[in-house]
Amino acid sequence: MAPTGASYGPATGSRWFGLWDGYFAISYAVTTVLLFTSPGEQVHRAVSIGALTLIVVWYGVLGRDVMLHDGRGRRNTVFSAGLLALFATAAAFDLTASFALFAVVPMLMMSLSAPASIVLAMGANLLPVAVVRIRGGAFDPDILAVLPTSLLGMTLSVLLGLWITRVVGQSKERGALIAELRRSRESVARLSREAGVAAERERLAREIHDTLAQGLTSIISLVQAAEAEVDDTPDLARKHLGLAGRVARESLAEARDFVSALTPPGLRGSSLVQAVRRLADGLAEETGLAVRCSVEGEERPLPVAAGVVLLRSAQEAIANVRKHAAHARAVDVTVAYDDTTVRLVIRDDGEGFVPDGEQDGFGLRGMRARAAETGGAAVVSSSPGNGTTVEVSVPLDTDSGEPADE
């Protein structure tokens, strides 16, 4: 039986009480038909049918709500007392109304605690015997005729009431489980939305850092160089301004595309090696460093995720060379293919730094996060005075999408 104070889930409660309402209506209709065909006096039949009709009204006004919410308060007691009084009136005027016990007893079971409802149900079933006893006087043989029927009716109605009450309890428990499941689904959906928002923010932060921030840094450096050269070497200043314009256009294209989560423009219509080589050439043009780009293994198309991770890692590593390797003379960029992975290795002979220290900022953390998302890894090796090596490896079965470099 359901715990006291439990309530139905909306769908479960309505479904169950729709069935119960039908059963109650059939019980009332059958009892009324039996009363119309009974041999009793017409006035008594009318009073008995009136009392049964008032039970229907009493059930609609109070009883249905009491049973639906499974309370154990004053309203339950009031409803049960009124129900018994109306049934006693109907049975007192015509014993045929006793057939209504098949609806009255379940209502008592659903309105009161089990001990109280069983006691009242037994009393209601003995009511016809009491009526016969009062009408017939002492030792009336009709009492012996009614008593077995009353005992059988008592047993059947109590069992029916217990069965219906158990079904109601199971229905309420099922309703509570459905409500809990609904709340859990809503919680999961809310957490999923929040996780999606957080992931999208992280993606946008990485994309902005890898595209706009790096592009703006390059543009500022080129413009500053052009300002210093415009008087003495105007041709070199114009070259740097031209490079700044190209970087600005590429950064704009990147900004438009990462909002739509599309393949980076650097990989569109070209391979990863071609895109990385363009980055290396740009670094050489901007800084004058000796930049060497090489390929190991057999070059082949890459999954989208692998190509994006390696290109973004190359952008980050080259941007770090531009910003931090002030005393570097040479940079080596290598793309290495084997049977299961593709690696990107970028080495410079600059001043180096202590990895995972204060200089290990958002860019390097983002590089490691990108590689980890595809099942790969990003390793930064450096020490003061010995340059820096960035190695990013990504498995070739990163996703099942179309190749990124076609």
Protein Blocks (a to p, Z undefined) as FASTA:
>chain_A
ZZehiacdfklmmmmmmmmmmmmmmmmmmmmmmmmmpcbdfklmmmmmmmmmmmmmmmmm
mmmmmmmnopabfklmmmmmmmmmmmmmmmmmomklmmmmmmmmmmmmmmmcfklmmmmm
mmmmmmmmmmmmmmnoghiaklmmmmmmmmmmmmmmmmmmmmmmmmmmmmmmmmmmmmmm
mmmmmmmmmmmmmmmmmmmmmmmmmmmmmmmmmmmmmmmmmmmmmmmmmmmmmmlmmmmm
mmmmmmmmmmmmmmmmmmnopacfklgopafklmmmmmmmmmmmmnopacddddedjddd
ddfklmmmmmmmmmmmmmmmmmmmmmbcbdcddddddfkbccdddddfbebpaehilklc
fklmmmmmmmmmnopacdddddehiapaddddddfklbacdcfbZZ
